[in-house]
Amino acid sequence: MTHGNGTQERLTFLDFLRGIAALAVCFEHAGYRLWPHFRELTHTYFSFGKFGVTTFFLTSGFVIPYSLERGNSLGRFWVSRFFRLYPLYWFSILVTVIFLCFGVAGVTDAGSDGHLVRNVLINLTMFQEFVGVRNVLGPYYTLAMEMAFYIGFSILFLQKMNRRSLLIAWLASTGLAALAILVPLAFDRRVPLAGLFYFMCLAVGTAIYRNFTGEASDKSVFALLGFIALSTPVEIYCNYVLIKKADPLEHYAFCAVLASWSTAYVVFLAAYLLKAHRFPRIFVGLGTISYSVYLLHPPLQLVVPVWPNPIYSLLAMLGLTIAVSSCAYRFIEQPGIALGRRIYAHFKVAGVRPPIRVQAVEEAP
């Protein structure tokens, strides 16, 4: 690995990765609806969803220190994050509720506990995971994890500890290994390994960013990745083989989890090593609208009929999702980002110290 110069061109690999991840998540959710035995495939051999989410978190871990430290302003970071995330997020909730009112089957189970209005209102905060409230859409759980990471990294920034990413990644990976191995063996209980693994991926992404900036050597990052490569199979075995999930429909085989997570790391690292090269425009473009794709594909897929040839339905789902997501990016995401910049500019005019000016890089969760 070699560190880059931080130019925009060398960061297109992030959009490429987001495009791959978004496509994988869309394909998994579409497959459940189109092919009767698709769930067996993803739970036994390879989960496209686990691959996509892992790739998203590695990418986010890389981008967040870039965004915060290049701007060198916590206020600017949070204003940018709010107007980058919430307008589209609220729009996806609105779309889901409208579809629910029109009787689209399976659009959400947020009201299955009899508290739809309460659940929707709490979902507007994006913190519903922390108070035990159902998500309006399944993918929302990753946004709560992202927000927790933003808060944690902001605290590190305030304490001037944000550049100790390699140490933090080691603590996260060794802590996860200890917890995920000892708890099943000592207490005969499994831990929520997937969620904890994704949190670790955020920390690993920041460590790889330190390699990008030249603050962490190739050798130190490879050592971290080597430890993860050795410990993760043991963690998966303890929590997916020795002790299985109570719900058999949610249980994944050892191979499915390991293959999905390992492939995400391989793809991320390959793209990082090739960051100076050109990437296929179709995936880079898809990465640009990946946040819209991620949030809007669950309800949009449900309005596409299942035709005798499921490939036609799959293509229709992808086409509709990309078309609507492109419009959402153009008319919701971009105006939201611009509004955030104007609001922060107002504070600068009012006398707040301006941040260091850098070329803007859009981050997607």
C-alpha positions in Angstrom: 0.0 0.0 0.0 1.2 3.5 -0.7 -0.3 6.7 0.5 -2.1 9.1 -1.9 -2.0 12.8 -2.4 -5.6 13.3 -1.5 -6.8 14.4 -4.9 -10.4 13.9 -6.0 -9.3 11.6 -8.9 -7.7 9.2 -6.4 -10.9 8.9 -4.5 -13.1 7.7 -7.2 -12.4 4.2 -6.0 -14.8 5.0 -3.1 -17.7 5.7 -5.4 -16.8 2.5 -7.3 -17.0 0.6 -4.0 -20.3 2.2 -3.1 -21.7 1.3 -6.5 -20.8 -2.3 -6.0 -22.2 -2.4 -2.5 -25.5 -0.8 -3.5 -25.9 -3.2 -6.3 -25.2 -6.2 -4.1 -27.8 -5.1 -1.4 -30.4 -4.4 -4.1 -29.8 -7.8 -5.7 -30.1 -9.7 -2.4 -33.5 -8.0 -1.5 -34.8 -8.6 -5.0 -33.7 -12.2 -5.0 -35.7 -13.0 -1.9 -38.8 -11.9 -3.8 -38.1 -13.4 -7.2 -36.5 -16.8 -6.5 -38.0 -19.3 -3.9 -34.6 -20.8 -3.1 -32.6 -17.6 -3.1 -32.6 -17.3 0.7 -31.1 -20.8 0.9 -28.3 -19.7 -1.4 -27.5 -16.5 0.6 -27.7 -18.2 4.0 -25.7 -21.2 2.9 -23.0 -20.0 0.5 -22.8 -16.2 0.0 -24.8 -13.3 1.3 -24.8 -10.3 -1.1 -26.3 -8.2 1.6 -23.5 -9.0 4.1 -21.0 -8.3 1.4 -22.6 -4.9 0.6 -23.0 -3.7 4.1 -19.4 -4.7 5.0 -18.1 -2.8 2.0 -20.2 0.3 2.9 -18.8 0.3 6.4 -15.2 0.0 5.3 -15.8 2.8 2.9 -17.5 5.0 5.5 -14.7 4.4 8.0 -12.2 5.7 5.4 -14.3 8.7 4.4 -15.3 10.1 7.7 -11.8 11.1 9.0 -11.2 12.6 5.5 -14.3 14.7 5.8 -13.8 15.9 9.3 -10.1 16.5 9.3 -9.8 18.1 5.9 -12.5 20.6 7.0 -10.9 20.8 10.5 -14.3 21.9 11.9 -16.7 19.8 14.0 -19.5 22.2 13.4 -19.0 22.1 9.6 -18.9 18.3 9.8 -22.2 17.9 11.6 -24.0 20.5 9.6 -22.8 18.7 6.5 -23.8 15.3 7.8 -27.3 16.5 8.9 -28.2 18.0 5.5 -26.5 15.1 3.7 -28.4 12.4 5.5 -31.7 13.5 6.9 -33.6 15.1 3.9 -33.4 11.9 1.8 -33.9 9.8 4.9 -37.2 11.6 5.7 -38.2 11.3 2.1 -37.7 7.5 2.2 -39.9 7.4 5.3 -42.6 9.4 3.5 -42.5 7.1 0.5 -42.8 4.1 2.7 -45.8 5.5 4.6 -47.5 6.5 1.4 -47.0 3.0 0.0 -48.4 1.6 3.2 -51.5 3.8 2.9 -52.0 2.6 -0.6 -51.9 -1.0 0.5 -48.5 -2.1 -1.0 -48.0 -5.5 0.6 -44.8 -6.0 2.7 -43.6 -2.4 2.5 -43.0 -2.2 6.3 -43.7 -4.1 9.5 -43.2 -0.9 11.6 -46.8 -1.0 12.6 -47.1 -4.7 13.5 -46.8 -3.9 17.2 -49.8 -1.5 17.0 -47.8 1.7 17.3 -47.2 2.8 13.7 -47.5 6.5 14.3 -45.2 6.5 17.3 -42.7 4.3 15.5 -42.6 6.5 12.4 -42.1 9.7 14.5 -39.3 8.1 16.5 -37.8 6.9 13.2 -37.5 10.5 12.1 -34.7 10.9 14.6 -32.6 8.0 13.1 -32.0 6.8 16.6 -34.8 4.3 16.9 -32.3 1.4 17.2 -31.2 2.8 20.6 -34.6 2.9 22.1 -35.9 -0.5 20.8 -38.3 0.9 18.2 -38.9 -0.9 14.9 -37.3 0.4 11.8 -39.7 1.7 9.1 -37.3 0.0 6.6 -34.9 -2.8 7.3 -31.7 -1.0 6.1 -32.2 1.8 8.6 -30.3 -0.2 11.3 -27.0 0.6 9.6 -27.7 4.3 9.8 -28.0 4.1 13.5 -24.6 2.4 13.6 -23.2 5.2 11.4 -24.5 7.9 13.7 -22.9 6.2 16.7 -19.6 6.1 14.8 -20.0 9.8 14.0 -20.5 10.7 17.6 -17.6 8.5 18.7 -15.2 9.9 16.2 -16.3 13.5 17.0 -15.4 12.8 20.7 -12.0 11.5 19.6 -11.6 14.7 17.5 -12.4 16.9 20.5 -9.9 14.9 22.6 -7.3 15.1 19.8 -7.2 11.3 19.7 -8.8 11.0 16.2 -5.4 10.2 14.6 -4.8 7.1 16.7 -6.9 5.1 14.3 -4.5 2.2 14.1 -4.5 1.7 17.9 -8.3 2.1 18.0 -8.7 -0.5 15.2 -6.4 -2.9 17.1 -8.5 -2.4 20.2 -11.7 -3.0 18.3 -10.5 -6.1 16.5 -8.9 -7.7 19.6 -11.8 -6.7 21.8 -14.2 -8.3 19.3 -12.2 -11.5 19.1 -12.1 -11.8 22.9 -15.8 -11.2 23.3 -17.0 -13.2 20.3 -14.9 -16.3 21.3 -15.0 -16.2 25.1 -18.7 -15.6 25.5 -19.9 -18.6 23.5 -17.3 -20.9 25.0 -17.6 -19.7 28.6 -21.3 -18.8 28.8 -22.9 -20.9 26.0 -24.3 -17.7 24.5 -23.8 -16.1 21.1 -23.0 -12.4 20.7 -24.5 -10.1 17.9 -21.4 -10.8 15.8 -22.6 -9.1 12.6 -23.3 -5.7 14.2 -20.0 -5.8 16.2 -18.1 -6.8 13.1 -19.5 -3.9 11.1 -18.5 -1.5 13.9 -15.0 -2.9 13.7 -15.0 -2.4 10.0 -15.6 1.3 10.6 -12.4 1.4 12.7 -10.5 -0.6 10.1 -11.5 1.9 7.5 -10.1 4.7 9.5 -6.8 2.8 9.9 -6.6 2.3 6.1 -7.2 6.0 5.7 -4.1 6.6 7.9 -2.1 4.5 5.4 -3.5 6.7 2.7 -2.2 9.8 4.4 1.1 8.2 5.2 0.5 8.1 9.0 0.4 4.3 9.2 2.9 2.1 7.4 2.0 -0.7 5.1 3.5 -3.2 7.5 1.3 -2.1 10.5 -1.9 -2.2 8.4 -1.1 -5.6 7.0 -0.5 -6.8 10.6 -3.9 -5.6 11.6 -5.6 -7.2 8.6 -3.7 -10.4 9.2 -5.0 -10.6 12.7 -8.6 -10.0 11.5 -8.1 -12.7 8.8 -7.1 -15.2 11.5 -9.6 -14.3 14.2 -12.7 -13.8 12.2 -13.2 -17.4 11.1 -12.9 -18.5 14.8 -15.5 -15.8 15.8 -17.9 -17.0 13.1 -17.5 -20.6 14.1 -18.2 -19.8 17.7 -21.3 -17.7 16.9 -22.8 -19.4 13.9 -21.8 -23.1 14.3 -21.3 -23.8 18.0 -24.3 -21.6 18.9 -26.9 -20.9 16.3 -29.5 -18.2 16.1 -32.8 -19.0 17.6 -34.7 -18.1 14.4 -33.7 -20.7 11.8 -34.7 -18.3 9.0 -32.1 -15.9 10.1 -29.3 -18.4 10.6 -26.3 -18.2 8.3 -23.9 -21.1 7.6 -20.2 -20.6 8.4 -19.3 -20.5 4.7 -21.9 -17.8 3.9 -20.7 -15.4 6.5 -17.0 -15.9 6.0 -17.2 -15.7 2.2 -19.3 -12.5 2.3 -17.1 -10.7 4.7 -13.8 -11.9 3.2 -14.9 -10.9 -0.3 -15.8 -7.4 0.9 -12.3 -7.0 2.4 -10.7 -8.3 -0.8 -12.7 -6.0 -3.0 -12.1 -3.0 -0.8 -8.4 -3.6 -0.6 -8.1 -4.3 -4.3 -9.9 -1.0 -5.1 -7.7 0.8 -2.6 -4.5 -0.5 -4.1 -5.7 0.4 -7.6 -7.0 3.8 -6.5 -4.9 5.7 -9.0 -6.5 3.9 -11.9 -9.8 4.5 -13.7 -12.9 2.5 -12.6 -15.9 1.6 -14.6 -18.1 4.6 -15.0 -21.3 2.6 -14.5 -20.3 1.7 -10.9 -18.8 5.1 -10.1 -22.1 6.7 -11.2 -24.1 4.2 -9.2 -21.9 5.0 -6.2 -22.7 8.7 -6.6 -26.4 7.9 -6.0 -25.8 4.9 -3.7 -27.4 6.6 -0.6 -30.6 7.0 -2.6 -30.4 3.5 -3.9 -29.8 2.1 -0.5 -32.8 3.9 1.1 -35.3 3.7 -1.7 -34.9 0.3 -3.2 -36.9 -1.7 -0.6 -40.3 0.0 -1.3 -39.7 0.5 -5.0 -39.0 -3.2 -5.6 -42.4 -4.0 -4.1 -44.3 -2.2 -6.8 -42.7 -4.2 -9.6 -44.8 -7.4 -10.5 -43.2 -10.8 -10.4 -43.3 -11.9 -14.0 -42.9 -15.6 -15.2 -39.3 -14.8 -16.2 -37.9 -13.3 -13.0 -34.9 -11.7 -14.9 -37.4 -9.2 -16.4 -38.7 -8.4 -12.9 -35.1 -7.9 -11.7 -34.2 -5.6 -14.5 -37.4 -3.6 -13.9 -36.6 -3.3 -10.2 -33.1 -2.1 -10.9 -34.2 0.3 -13.6 -36.9 1.8 -11.5 -34.6 2.1 -8.4 -31.8 3.8 -10.4 -34.2 6.1 -12.2 -36.0 7.3 -9.0 -32.7 7.4 -7.1 -31.1 9.6 -9.7 -34.0 12.0 -9.4 -33.8 11.9 -5.6 -30.1 12.7 -5.8 -30.7 15.6 -8.1 -33.7 17.1 -6.4 -33.2 16.1 -2.7 -29.6 15.1 -1.9 -27.9 17.9 -3.9 -30.2 20.7 -2.7 -29.8 19.4 0.9 -26.0 19.5 0.6 -26.1 23.0 -0.9 -28.5 24.2 1.9 -26.1 22.8 4.5 -23.2 24.8 2.9 -25.2 28.0 2.8 -26.2 27.6 6.5 -22.6 27.0 7.5 -21.6 30.0 5.4 -24.1 32.1 7.4 -22.3 31.1 10.6 -19.0 32.1 9.1 -20.4 35.5 8.2 -21.6 35.8 11.7 -18.0 35.5 13.0 -17.4 31.8 13.4 -13.8 30.9 12.4 -14.0 29.5 8.8 -12.8 26.0 8.2 -9.9 25.1 5.9 -11.1 25.1 2.3 -10.8 21.8 0.5 -12.3 20.2 -2.5 -15.6 18.8 -1.6 -16.0 15.0 -1.4 -19.5 13.7 -0.9 -19.8 10.9 1.7 -22.5 8.2 1.6 -23.3 5.9 4.5 
